[in-house]
Amino acid sequence: MTPPLGDIAHIGHTQLFTPDLDASVAFCTDFLGLTVNGQVGDSVYLRTFDDYEHHSLVLTARDQPGIGRLALRTSSEEALLRRVEAVEDAGGPGHWIEDEPGIGKLYITTDADGHEHALYWESEHYQPPDELKAALKNQPQAKPNRGVGVRRLDHVNFLAADVLANTEFQERLLGARSTEQVRLDTGRIAARWLTYTDKSYDVVYTEDWTGSQGRLHHIAFATDTREDILRAADLAIDTGVFIETGPHKHAIQQTFFLYVYEPGGNRIELCNPLTRLVLAPDWPLVNWSEAERAKGQAWGLKTIHSFHTHGTPPIQT
Ligand SMILES: [Fe+2]
């Protein structure tokens, strides 16, 4: 594998802004089944039971919901320096910072839309306290006996003014591969799914109907089974979590899904994509036409209107 391919090892963690930090933390611990692993100022660090790193989600208090940092772990120190050089050769922007527990130096840059990306190599492997130790030594933490019990942060779906400009950043500077896309009848690319790994996607760009930049469509946590998604839906209605759409199965990428809103207003997907990998090094980009997109999801569920209008931070139109 020739760089930039392989230089990004995986999605490490992401940051959500929330106007109601306490309620968002309670949603993440009680409903998703995440574990709080520290707080610094207005930021709370959370982890799934299967995270080998310190955290996979940062919740930070802000006036408006939205996405902050997407942090990507590189495959080595050399890979990190290669990506930094590529970003700087392309004109940046970029700077170094060290501001997260359990993580070393992060190189901060942005995609074409302005979404903050952080690249890092140094990362402490999580050591659980005795009460959170798993029975099996190949699992970082015991499974939480509450909520959905998600296994990992799976992907981030950005909204973007220009899907292709962001795709260019991901492919050329970070070594992502595009696996699927939506092409409108006009030829414009309305959405693109990309991966750094053998997972069929890690990041997604969807055209922002408002034309604005830097917004979030959703972040997604993966569960072990489809049954977990159905159970999550039951849990949601019992605990007052707003279900936007699902459970159902996407046609694109075939992910089994449930979309909910966390109390701060951000859309959260619970997904089960685990059996599907893209192993082919010469995987052809799968194209979905406007007519195919209009058919709705895999089993015929029409795409809910708010899927095209709700993003964070909200835009007054
Ligand atoms: Fe998704």
py3Dmol code that shows the C-alpha trace and the ligand (Angstrom):
import py3Dmol

protein = """\
ATOM      1  CA  MET A   1       0.000   0.000   0.000  1.00  0.00           C
ATOM      2  CA  THR A   2       1.562   3.279  -1.085  1.00  0.00           C
ATOM      3  CA  PRO A   3       1.046   6.462   0.958  1.00  0.00           C
ATOM      4  CA  PRO A   4      -1.182   8.363   1.329  1.00  0.00           C
ATOM      5  CA  LEU A   5      -3.210   5.085   1.396  1.00  0.00           C
ATOM      6  CA  GLY A   6      -2.830   3.522   4.826  1.00  0.00           C
ATOM      7  CA  ASP A   7      -1.402   6.595   6.537  1.00  0.00           C
ATOM      8  CA  ILE A   8      -4.656   7.135   8.465  1.00  0.00           C
ATOM      9  CA  ALA A   9      -5.243   4.067  10.649  1.00  0.00           C
ATOM     10  CA  HIS A  10      -8.778   4.839  11.801  1.00  0.00           C
ATOM     11  CA  ILE A  11     -11.192   7.401  13.206  1.00  0.00           C
ATOM     12  CA  GLY A  12     -10.094   8.098  16.767  1.00  0.00           C
ATOM     13  CA  HIS A  13     -12.656  10.412  18.269  1.00  0.00           C
ATOM     14  CA  THR A  14     -14.931  13.296  17.523  1.00  0.00           C
ATOM     15  CA  GLN A  15     -16.256  16.303  19.384  1.00  0.00           C
ATOM     16  CA  LEU A  16     -19.854  17.467  19.599  1.00  0.00           C
ATOM     17  CA  PHE A  17     -20.961  20.868  20.846  1.00  0.00           C
ATOM     18  CA  THR A  18     -24.068  20.970  22.984  1.00  0.00           C
ATOM     19  CA  PRO A  19     -26.112  23.744  24.601  1.00  0.00           C
ATOM     20  CA  ASP A  20     -27.128  21.330  27.382  1.00  0.00           C
ATOM     21  CA  LEU A  21     -23.979  19.523  28.502  1.00  0.00           C
ATOM     22  CA  ASP A  22     -25.534  17.690  31.454  1.00  0.00           C
ATOM     23  CA  ALA A  23     -28.433  16.331  29.376  1.00  0.00           C
ATOM     24  CA  SER A  24     -26.122  15.317  26.519  1.00  0.00           C
ATOM     25  CA  VAL A  25     -23.790  13.494  28.913  1.00  0.00           C
ATOM     26  CA  ALA A  26     -26.786  11.706  30.474  1.00  0.00           C
ATOM     27  CA  PHE A  27     -27.993  10.663  27.002  1.00  0.00           C
ATOM     28  CA  CYS A  28     -24.548   9.262  26.173  1.00  0.00           C
ATOM     29  CA  THR A  29     -24.177   7.326  29.409  1.00  0.00           C
ATOM     30  CA  ASP A  30     -27.771   6.190  30.021  1.00  0.00           C
ATOM     31  CA  PHE A  31     -28.980   5.631  26.444  1.00  0.00           C
ATOM     32  CA  LEU A  32     -25.834   4.896  24.396  1.00  0.00           C
ATOM     33  CA  GLY A  33     -24.086   3.171  27.289  1.00  0.00           C
ATOM     34  CA  LEU A  34     -20.875   5.200  27.101  1.00  0.00           C
ATOM     35  CA  THR A  35     -18.606   5.692  30.114  1.00  0.00           C
ATOM     36  CA  VAL A  36     -17.356   9.100  31.269  1.00  0.00           C
ATOM     37  CA  ASN A  37     -13.555   9.109  31.381  1.00  0.00           C
ATOM     38  CA  GLY A  38     -12.795  12.555  32.687  1.00  0.00           C
ATOM     39  CA  GLN A  39     -13.733  16.208  32.364  1.00  0.00           C
ATOM     40  CA  VAL A  40     -11.556  19.225  31.615  1.00  0.00           C
ATOM     41  CA  GLY A  41     -13.303  22.584  31.831  1.00  0.00           C
ATOM     42  CA  ASP A  42     -16.446  22.469  29.684  1.00  0.00           C
ATOM     43  CA  SER A  43     -15.429  19.240  27.913  1.00  0.00           C
ATOM     44  CA  VAL A  44     -16.483  15.746  29.029  1.00  0.00           C
ATOM     45  CA  TYR A  45     -14.601  12.743  27.619  1.00  0.00           C
ATOM     46  CA  LEU A  46     -16.519   9.537  26.933  1.00  0.00           C
ATOM     47  CA  ARG A  47     -15.632   6.040  25.728  1.00  0.00           C
ATOM     48  CA  THR A  48     -17.265   2.862  24.515  1.00  0.00           C
ATOM     49  CA  PHE A  49     -16.423  -0.398  26.244  1.00  0.00           C
ATOM     50  CA  ASP A  50     -14.327  -1.448  23.225  1.00  0.00           C
ATOM     51  CA  ASP A  51     -12.259   1.730  22.833  1.00  0.00           C
ATOM     52  CA  TYR A  52      -8.574   0.965  23.291  1.00  0.00           C
ATOM     53  CA  GLU A  53      -7.870   4.687  23.534  1.00  0.00           C
ATOM     54  CA  HIS A  54      -8.833   7.198  26.224  1.00  0.00           C
ATOM     55  CA  HIS A  55     -12.036   8.390  24.546  1.00  0.00           C
ATOM     56  CA  SER A  56     -13.982   8.356  21.310  1.00  0.00           C
ATOM     57  CA  LEU A  57     -16.356  11.240  22.024  1.00  0.00           C
ATOM     58  CA  VAL A  58     -15.850  14.690  23.516  1.00  0.00           C
ATOM     59  CA  LEU A  59     -18.919  16.700  24.537  1.00  0.00           C
ATOM     60  CA  THR A  60     -18.208  20.410  24.868  1.00  0.00           C
ATOM     61  CA  ALA A  61     -20.625  23.056  26.153  1.00  0.00           C
ATOM     62  CA  ARG A  62     -21.477  25.708  23.528  1.00  0.00           C
ATOM     63  CA  ASP A  63     -24.439  27.935  22.744  1.00  0.00           C
ATOM     64  CA  GLN A  64     -25.234  25.940  19.608  1.00  0.00           C
ATOM     65  CA  PRO A  65     -24.984  22.223  18.778  1.00  0.00           C
ATOM     66  CA  GLY A  66     -22.640  21.094  16.008  1.00  0.00           C
ATOM     67  CA  ILE A  67     -19.418  19.240  15.369  1.00  0.00           C
ATOM     68  CA  GLY A  68     -15.979  20.295  16.543  1.00  0.00           C
ATOM     69  CA  ARG A  69     -12.944  18.140  15.962  1.00  0.00           C
ATOM     70  CA  LEU A  70     -12.689  14.866  14.070  1.00  0.00           C
ATOM     71  CA  ALA A  71      -9.458  13.214  15.233  1.00  0.00           C
ATOM     72  CA  LEU A  72      -7.774  10.574  13.093  1.00  0.00           C
ATOM     73  CA  ARG A  73      -5.022   8.317  14.363  1.00  0.00           C
ATOM     74  CA  THR A  74      -2.202   7.766  11.889  1.00  0.00           C
ATOM     75  CA  SER A  75      -0.556   4.396  11.324  1.00  0.00           C
ATOM     76  CA  SER A  76       2.848   5.611  12.598  1.00  0.00           C
ATOM     77  CA  GLU A  77       4.811   8.718  13.571  1.00  0.00           C
ATOM     78  CA  GLU A  78       6.241   8.755  10.036  1.00  0.00           C
ATOM     79  CA  ALA A  79       2.744   8.595   8.547  1.00  0.00           C
ATOM     80  CA  LEU A  80       1.717  11.559  10.693  1.00  0.00           C
ATOM     81  CA  LEU A  81       4.662  13.626   9.498  1.00  0.00           C
ATOM     82  CA  ARG A  82       3.951  12.627   5.882  1.00  0.00           C
ATOM     83  CA  ARG A  83       0.351  13.834   6.151  1.00  0.00           C
ATOM     84  CA  VAL A  84       1.428  17.088   7.829  1.00  0.00           C
ATOM     85  CA  GLU A  85       3.912  17.720   5.031  1.00  0.00           C
ATOM     86  CA  ALA A  86       1.215  17.040   2.439  1.00  0.00           C
ATOM     87  CA  VAL A  87      -1.201  19.470   4.103  1.00  0.00           C
ATOM     88  CA  GLU A  88       1.478  22.158   4.347  1.00  0.00           C
ATOM     89  CA  ASP A  89       2.622  21.621   0.740  1.00  0.00           C
ATOM     90  CA  ALA A  90      -1.016  22.153  -0.258  1.00  0.00           C
ATOM     91  CA  GLY A  91      -1.081  25.474   1.579  1.00  0.00           C
ATOM     92  CA  GLY A  92      -2.459  24.443   4.969  1.00  0.00           C
ATOM     93  CA  PRO A  93      -4.012  25.578   7.240  1.00  0.00           C
ATOM     94  CA  GLY A  94      -2.386  23.727  10.113  1.00  0.00           C
ATOM     95  CA  HIS A  95      -0.911  23.985  13.592  1.00  0.00           C
ATOM     96  CA  TRP A  96       0.136  21.690  16.454  1.00  0.00           C
ATOM     97  CA  ILE A  97      -1.669  21.504  19.769  1.00  0.00           C
ATOM     98  CA  GLU A  98      -1.640  19.210  22.828  1.00  0.00           C
ATOM     99  CA  ASP A  99      -4.923  19.674  24.645  1.00  0.00           C
ATOM    100  CA  GLU A 100      -6.597  16.279  25.145  1.00  0.00           C
ATOM    101  CA  PRO A 101      -6.151  13.745  27.960  1.00  0.00           C
ATOM    102  CA  GLY A 102      -4.576  10.481  26.824  1.00  0.00           C
ATOM    103  CA  ILE A 103      -3.562  11.909  23.427  1.00  0.00           C
ATOM    104  CA  GLY A 104      -0.192  13.392  22.447  1.00  0.00           C
ATOM    105  CA  LYS A 105       0.397  16.165  19.942  1.00  0.00           C
ATOM    106  CA  LEU A 106      -2.404  16.785  17.454  1.00  0.00           C
ATOM    107  CA  TYR A 107      -1.975  18.483  14.102  1.00  0.00           C
ATOM    108  CA  ILE A 108      -5.051  20.604  13.459  1.00  0.00           C
ATOM    109  CA  THR A 109      -6.189  21.338   9.940  1.00  0.00           C
ATOM    110  CA  THR A 110      -9.524  21.671   8.164  1.00  0.00           C
ATOM    111  CA  ASP A 111     -11.239  20.196   5.155  1.00  0.00           C
ATOM    112  CA  ALA A 112     -12.414  22.471   2.341  1.00  0.00           C
ATOM    113  CA  ASP A 113     -15.639  23.186   4.227  1.00  0.00           C
ATOM    114  CA  GLY A 114     -13.852  24.202   7.430  1.00  0.00           C
ATOM    115  CA  HIS A 115     -14.592  21.079   9.509  1.00  0.00           C
ATOM    116  CA  GLU A 116     -11.703  20.688  11.959  1.00  0.00           C
ATOM    117  CA  HIS A 117      -9.580  17.560  11.479  1.00  0.00           C
ATOM    118  CA  ALA A 118      -6.856  16.526  13.930  1.00  0.00           C
ATOM    119  CA  LEU A 119      -4.115  14.043  13.055  1.00  0.00           C
ATOM    120  CA  TYR A 120      -2.163  12.295  15.815  1.00  0.00           C
ATOM    121  CA  TRP A 121      -0.028   9.253  16.546  1.00  0.00           C
ATOM    122  CA  GLU A 122       0.702   9.257  20.295  1.00  0.00           C
ATOM    123  CA  SER A 123      -2.149   7.704  22.242  1.00  0.00           C
ATOM    124  CA  GLU A 124      -2.258   6.012  25.652  1.00  0.00           C
ATOM    125  CA  HIS A 125      -3.904   2.601  25.712  1.00  0.00           C
ATOM    126  CA  TYR A 126      -6.743   2.590  28.230  1.00  0.00           C
ATOM    127  CA  GLN A 127      -6.170   0.940  31.610  1.00  0.00           C
ATOM    128  CA  PRO A 128      -9.505   0.367  33.363  1.00  0.00           C
ATOM    129  CA  PRO A 129      -9.976   0.718  37.093  1.00  0.00           C
ATOM    130  CA  ASP A 130     -10.707  -2.589  38.833  1.00  0.00           C
ATOM    131  CA  GLU A 131     -14.486  -2.083  38.772  1.00  0.00           C
ATOM    132  CA  LEU A 132     -14.456  -1.678  34.961  1.00  0.00           C
ATOM    133  CA  LYS A 133     -12.095  -4.571  34.139  1.00  0.00           C
ATOM    134  CA  ALA A 134     -13.452  -7.086  31.616  1.00  0.00           C
ATOM    135  CA  ALA A 135     -13.217 -10.812  32.303  1.00  0.00           C
ATOM    136  CA  LEU A 136     -11.315 -11.358  29.048  1.00  0.00           C
ATOM    137  CA  LYS A 137      -7.985  -9.608  28.670  1.00  0.00           C
ATOM    138  CA  ASN A 138      -8.550  -8.834  24.998  1.00  0.00           C
ATOM    139  CA  GLN A 139     -11.377  -6.400  25.833  1.00  0.00           C
ATOM    140  CA  PRO A 140     -10.447  -2.939  27.166  1.00  0.00           C
ATOM    141  CA  GLN A 141     -13.414  -2.538  29.499  1.00  0.00           C
ATOM    142  CA  ALA A 142     -16.342  -4.577  30.818  1.00  0.00           C
ATOM    143  CA  LYS A 143     -19.578  -4.176  28.881  1.00  0.00           C
ATOM    144  CA  PRO A 144     -21.808  -1.591  30.554  1.00  0.00           C
ATOM    145  CA  ASN A 145     -24.992  -3.069  31.880  1.00  0.00           C
ATOM    146  CA  ARG A 146     -27.080  -0.129  30.725  1.00  0.00           C
ATOM    147  CA  GLY A 147     -28.459   1.446  27.568  1.00  0.00           C
ATOM    148  CA  VAL A 148     -27.677   0.277  24.054  1.00  0.00           C
ATOM    149  CA  GLY A 149     -24.057  -0.557  24.845  1.00  0.00           C
ATOM    150  CA  VAL A 150     -22.541   0.625  21.553  1.00  0.00           C
ATOM    151  CA  ARG A 151     -19.216  -0.905  20.557  1.00  0.00           C
ATOM    152  CA  ARG A 152     -17.460   1.950  18.731  1.00  0.00           C
ATOM    153  CA  LEU A 153     -17.668   5.286  16.999  1.00  0.00           C
ATOM    154  CA  ASP A 154     -18.303   4.169  13.420  1.00  0.00           C
ATOM    155  CA  HIS A 155     -18.472   7.194  11.135  1.00  0.00           C
ATOM    156  CA  VAL A 156     -19.057  10.921  10.816  1.00  0.00           C
ATOM    157  CA  ASN A 157     -21.402  12.393   8.202  1.00  0.00           C
ATOM    158  CA  PHE A 158     -20.579  16.023   7.448  1.00  0.00           C
ATOM    159  CA  LEU A 159     -22.795  18.488   5.630  1.00  0.00           C
ATOM    160  CA  ALA A 160     -20.824  20.425   3.039  1.00  0.00           C
ATOM    161  CA  ALA A 161     -21.313  23.214   0.519  1.00  0.00           C
ATOM    162  CA  ASP A 162     -19.157  21.392  -2.055  1.00  0.00           C
ATOM    163  CA  VAL A 163     -18.929  17.600  -1.719  1.00  0.00           C
ATOM    164  CA  LEU A 164     -16.169  17.148  -4.298  1.00  0.00           C
ATOM    165  CA  ALA A 165     -13.860  19.804  -2.823  1.00  0.00           C
ATOM    166  CA  ASN A 166     -13.956  17.932   0.490  1.00  0.00           C
ATOM    167  CA  THR A 167     -13.515  14.575  -1.204  1.00  0.00           C
ATOM    168  CA  GLU A 168     -10.368  15.940  -2.830  1.00  0.00           C
ATOM    169  CA  PHE A 169      -8.996  16.885   0.627  1.00  0.00           C
ATOM    170  CA  GLN A 170      -9.777  13.431   2.020  1.00  0.00           C
ATOM    171  CA  GLU A 171      -8.335  11.483  -0.910  1.00  0.00           C
ATOM    172  CA  ARG A 172      -5.285  13.516  -1.849  1.00  0.00           C
ATOM    173  CA  LEU A 173      -4.117  14.701   1.572  1.00  0.00           C
ATOM    174  CA  LEU A 174      -5.373  11.960   3.922  1.00  0.00           C
ATOM    175  CA  GLY A 175      -5.425   8.890   1.677  1.00  0.00           C
ATOM    176  CA  ALA A 176      -9.121   8.095   1.931  1.00  0.00           C
ATOM    177  CA  ARG A 177     -10.817   5.974  -0.738  1.00  0.00           C
ATOM    178  CA  SER A 178     -14.262   6.782  -2.136  1.00  0.00           C
ATOM    179  CA  THR A 179     -16.606   3.791  -2.126  1.00  0.00           C
ATOM    180  CA  GLU A 180     -20.103   5.078  -3.004  1.00  0.00           C
ATOM    181  CA  GLN A 181     -21.732   8.331  -4.156  1.00  0.00           C
ATOM    182  CA  VAL A 182     -24.987   9.958  -5.225  1.00  0.00           C
ATOM    183  CA  ARG A 183     -24.851  11.734  -8.584  1.00  0.00           C
ATOM    184  CA  LEU A 184     -27.741  14.020  -9.468  1.00  0.00           C
ATOM    185  CA  ASP A 185     -29.126  14.232 -13.011  1.00  0.00           C
ATOM    186  CA  THR A 186     -27.239  17.518 -13.407  1.00  0.00           C
ATOM    187  CA  GLY A 187     -23.979  15.630 -12.815  1.00  0.00           C
ATOM    188  CA  ARG A 188     -23.428  17.259  -9.429  1.00  0.00           C
ATOM    189  CA  ILE A 189     -22.262  14.930  -6.656  1.00  0.00           C
ATOM    190  CA  ALA A 190     -24.768  15.185  -3.802  1.00  0.00           C
ATOM    191  CA  ALA A 191     -23.068  12.789  -1.402  1.00  0.00           C
ATOM    192  CA  ARG A 192     -19.882  10.715  -1.166  1.00  0.00           C
ATOM    193  CA  TRP A 193     -18.845   7.924   1.229  1.00  0.00           C
ATOM    194  CA  LEU A 194     -15.116   7.443   1.926  1.00  0.00           C
ATOM    195  CA  THR A 195     -12.977   5.068   3.951  1.00  0.00           C
ATOM    196  CA  TYR A 196      -9.476   5.069   5.453  1.00  0.00           C
ATOM    197  CA  THR A 197      -9.683   1.366   6.234  1.00  0.00           C
ATOM    198  CA  ASP A 198     -11.376  -1.845   5.091  1.00  0.00           C
ATOM    199  CA  LYS A 199     -14.670  -0.621   6.535  1.00  0.00           C
ATOM    200  CA  SER A 200     -16.892   0.454   3.664  1.00  0.00           C
ATOM    201  CA  TYR A 201     -16.975   4.019   5.019  1.00  0.00           C
ATOM    202  CA  ASP A 202     -15.558   6.187   7.793  1.00  0.00           C
ATOM    203  CA  VAL A 203     -16.581   9.677   6.663  1.00  0.00           C
ATOM    204  CA  VAL A 204     -19.439  10.941   4.518  1.00  0.00           C
ATOM    205  CA  TYR A 205     -20.080  14.291   2.870  1.00  0.00           C
ATOM    206  CA  THR A 206     -23.649  15.266   2.054  1.00  0.00           C
ATOM    207  CA  GLU A 207     -24.535  18.445   0.201  1.00  0.00           C
ATOM    208  CA  ASP A 208     -25.903  21.071   2.596  1.00  0.00           C
ATOM    209  CA  TRP A 209     -29.202  22.288   1.151  1.00  0.00           C
ATOM    210  CA  THR A 210     -28.665  25.679   2.845  1.00  0.00           C
ATOM    211  CA  GLY A 211     -25.316  26.124   1.068  1.00  0.00           C
ATOM    212  CA  SER A 212     -23.621  26.831   4.393  1.00  0.00           C
ATOM    213  CA  GLN A 213     -20.310  25.335   5.504  1.00  0.00           C
ATOM    214  CA  GLY A 214     -18.961  23.367   8.438  1.00  0.00           C
ATOM    215  CA  ARG A 215     -22.174  21.728   9.619  1.00  0.00           C
ATOM    216  CA  LEU A 216     -22.936  18.215  10.825  1.00  0.00           C
ATOM    217  CA  HIS A 217     -25.485  15.726   9.529  1.00  0.00           C
ATOM    218  CA  HIS A 218     -24.784  13.014  12.113  1.00  0.00           C
ATOM    219  CA  ILE A 219     -22.255  10.880  13.906  1.00  0.00           C
ATOM    220  CA  ALA A 220     -22.804   7.117  14.189  1.00  0.00           C
ATOM    221  CA  PHE A 221     -22.043   4.472  16.792  1.00  0.00           C
ATOM    222  CA  ALA A 222     -21.925   0.798  15.809  1.00  0.00           C
ATOM    223  CA  THR A 223     -23.706  -1.980  17.642  1.00  0.00           C
ATOM    224  CA  ASP A 224     -22.863  -5.679  17.527  1.00  0.00           C
ATOM    225  CA  THR A 225     -26.152  -6.826  15.998  1.00  0.00           C
ATOM    226  CA  ARG A 226     -29.249  -5.673  14.174  1.00  0.00           C
ATOM    227  CA  GLU A 227     -31.233  -6.798  17.210  1.00  0.00           C
ATOM    228  CA  ASP A 228     -29.385  -4.165  19.242  1.00  0.00           C
ATOM    229  CA  ILE A 229     -30.851  -1.516  16.916  1.00  0.00           C
ATOM    230  CA  LEU A 230     -34.398  -2.815  17.455  1.00  0.00           C
ATOM    231  CA  ARG A 231     -33.828  -2.896  21.204  1.00  0.00           C
ATOM    232  CA  ALA A 232     -32.465   0.670  21.010  1.00  0.00           C
ATOM    233  CA  ALA A 233     -35.717   1.799  19.383  1.00  0.00           C
ATOM    234  CA  ASP A 234     -37.719   0.236  22.216  1.00  0.00           C
ATOM    235  CA  LEU A 235     -35.405   1.831  24.741  1.00  0.00           C
ATOM    236  CA  ALA A 236     -35.773   5.205  23.015  1.00  0.00           C
ATOM    237  CA  ILE A 237     -39.568   5.284  23.223  1.00  0.00           C
ATOM    238  CA  ASP A 238     -39.457   4.134  26.840  1.00  0.00           C
ATOM    239  CA  THR A 239     -36.987   6.851  27.847  1.00  0.00           C
ATOM    240  CA  GLY A 240     -38.223   9.800  25.783  1.00  0.00           C
ATOM    241  CA  VAL A 241     -35.413   9.814  23.190  1.00  0.00           C
ATOM    242  CA  PHE A 242     -36.682  11.332  19.918  1.00  0.00           C
ATOM    243  CA  ILE A 243     -36.611   8.877  16.981  1.00  0.00           C
ATOM    244  CA  GLU A 244     -36.291  10.641  13.641  1.00  0.00           C
ATOM    245  CA  THR A 245     -36.439   7.567  11.382  1.00  0.00           C
ATOM    246  CA  GLY A 246     -35.866   3.822  11.405  1.00  0.00           C
ATOM    247  CA  PRO A 247     -35.148   1.147  12.303  1.00  0.00           C
ATOM    248  CA  HIS A 248     -34.601   0.253   8.654  1.00  0.00           C
ATOM    249  CA  LYS A 249     -31.814  -0.622   6.224  1.00  0.00           C
ATOM    250  CA  HIS A 250     -30.031   1.881   3.978  1.00  0.00           C
ATOM    251  CA  ALA A 251     -29.746   1.002   0.289  1.00  0.00           C
ATOM    252  CA  ILE A 252     -26.444   2.881   0.072  1.00  0.00           C
ATOM    253  CA  GLN A 253     -23.836   0.934   2.084  1.00  0.00           C
ATOM    254  CA  GLN A 254     -26.627  -1.390   3.348  1.00  0.00           C
ATOM    255  CA  THR A 255     -26.266  -0.202   6.933  1.00  0.00           C
ATOM    256  CA  PHE A 256     -29.043  -1.138   9.377  1.00  0.00           C
ATOM    257  CA  PHE A 257     -29.955   2.091  11.154  1.00  0.00           C
ATOM    258  CA  LEU A 258     -31.855   4.099  13.752  1.00  0.00           C
ATOM    259  CA  TYR A 259     -31.612   7.893  13.873  1.00  0.00           C
ATOM    260  CA  VAL A 260     -32.278   9.798  17.086  1.00  0.00           C
ATOM    261  CA  TYR A 261     -31.554  13.318  18.352  1.00  0.00           C
ATOM    262  CA  GLU A 262     -29.506  13.801  21.477  1.00  0.00           C
ATOM    263  CA  PRO A 263     -30.793  16.507  23.880  1.00  0.00           C
ATOM    264  CA  GLY A 264     -28.384  19.122  22.509  1.00  0.00           C
ATOM    265  CA  GLY A 265     -29.966  18.747  19.061  1.00  0.00           C
ATOM    266  CA  ASN A 266     -27.303  16.727  17.249  1.00  0.00           C
ATOM    267  CA  ARG A 267     -28.451  13.759  15.159  1.00  0.00           C
ATOM    268  CA  ILE A 268     -26.999  10.426  16.326  1.00  0.00           C
ATOM    269  CA  GLU A 269     -27.172   7.230  14.287  1.00  0.00           C
ATOM    270  CA  LEU A 270     -27.079   3.780  15.787  1.00  0.00           C
ATOM    271  CA  CYS A 271     -25.819   1.538  13.021  1.00  0.00           C
ATOM    272  CA  ASN A 272     -24.979  -2.039  12.305  1.00  0.00           C
ATOM    273  CA  PRO A 273     -22.613  -2.255   9.341  1.00  0.00           C
ATOM    274  CA  LEU A 274     -20.218  -4.743  10.876  1.00  0.00           C
ATOM    275  CA  THR A 275     -20.399  -7.600   8.422  1.00  0.00           C
ATOM    276  CA  ARG A 276     -19.673  -5.491   5.373  1.00  0.00           C
ATOM    277  CA  LEU A 277     -16.067  -4.759   4.386  1.00  0.00           C
ATOM    278  CA  VAL A 278     -14.500  -3.404   1.230  1.00  0.00           C
ATOM    279  CA  LEU A 279     -11.431  -5.571   0.801  1.00  0.00           C
ATOM    280  CA  ALA A 280     -10.876  -4.999  -2.930  1.00  0.00           C
ATOM    281  CA  PRO A 281      -7.940  -2.637  -3.467  1.00  0.00           C
ATOM    282  CA  ASP A 282      -9.488  -1.771  -6.856  1.00  0.00           C
ATOM    283  CA  TRP A 283     -13.058  -1.300  -5.571  1.00  0.00           C
ATOM    284  CA  PRO A 284     -15.033   0.586  -8.251  1.00  0.00           C
ATOM    285  CA  LEU A 285     -16.876   3.671  -7.019  1.00  0.00           C
ATOM    286  CA  VAL A 286     -20.575   2.729  -6.783  1.00  0.00           C
ATOM    287  CA  ASN A 287     -22.836   5.375  -8.264  1.00  0.00           C
ATOM    288  CA  TRP A 288     -26.454   5.940  -7.203  1.00  0.00           C
ATOM    289  CA  SER A 289     -28.621   7.996  -9.572  1.00  0.00           C
ATOM    290  CA  GLU A 290     -31.252  10.514  -8.570  1.00  0.00           C
ATOM    291  CA  ALA A 291     -33.987   8.032  -9.620  1.00  0.00           C
ATOM    292  CA  GLU A 292     -32.434   5.228  -7.548  1.00  0.00           C
ATOM    293  CA  ARG A 293     -32.103   7.582  -4.593  1.00  0.00           C
ATOM    294  CA  ALA A 294     -35.791   8.526  -4.925  1.00  0.00           C
ATOM    295  CA  LYS A 295     -36.799   4.888  -4.342  1.00  0.00           C
ATOM    296  CA  GLY A 296     -35.926   5.402  -0.681  1.00  0.00           C
ATOM    297  CA  GLN A 297     -34.173   2.974   1.612  1.00  0.00           C
ATOM    298  CA  ALA A 298     -33.417  -0.705   0.992  1.00  0.00           C
ATOM    299  CA  TRP A 299     -36.853  -2.047   1.878  1.00  0.00           C
ATOM    300  CA  GLY A 300     -38.807   0.922   0.542  1.00  0.00           C
ATOM    301  CA  LEU A 301     -38.956   3.335   3.482  1.00  0.00           C
ATOM    302  CA  LYS A 302     -39.054   6.839   1.999  1.00  0.00           C
ATOM    303  CA  THR A 303     -36.325   9.148   3.222  1.00  0.00           C
ATOM    304  CA  ILE A 304     -37.825  11.396   5.879  1.00  0.00           C
ATOM    305  CA  HIS A 305     -37.996  15.101   4.933  1.00  0.00           C
ATOM    306  CA  SER A 306     -36.050  16.265   7.988  1.00  0.00           C
ATOM    307  CA  PHE A 307     -33.109  14.144   6.790  1.00  0.00           C
ATOM    308  CA  HIS A 308     -32.621  16.784   4.109  1.00  0.00           C
ATOM    309  CA  THR A 309     -33.218  19.807   6.322  1.00  0.00           C
ATOM    310  CA  HIS A 310     -31.956  19.135   9.863  1.00  0.00           C
ATOM    311  CA  GLY A 311     -28.295  19.810  10.503  1.00  0.00           C
ATOM    312  CA  THR A 312     -26.299  21.313  13.335  1.00  0.00           C
ATOM    313  CA  PRO A 313     -25.805  24.106  14.093  1.00  0.00           C
ATOM    314  CA  PRO A 314     -29.332  24.997  12.938  1.00  0.00           C
ATOM    315  CA  ILE A 315     -29.648  27.635  10.221  1.00  0.00           C
ATOM    316  CA  GLN A 316     -32.474  30.145  10.203  1.00  0.00           C
ATOM    317  CA  THR A 317     -33.988  30.196   6.702  1.00  0.00           C
TER     318      THR A 317
END
"""
ligand_1 = """\
1
LIG
Fe -24.619 7.286 8.818
"""
view = py3Dmol.view(width=600, height=400)
view.addModel(protein, "pdb")
view.setStyle({"model": 0}, {"cartoon": {"style": "trace"}})
view.addModel(ligand_1, "xyz")
view.setStyle({"model": 1}, {"stick": {}})
view.zoomTo()
view.show()
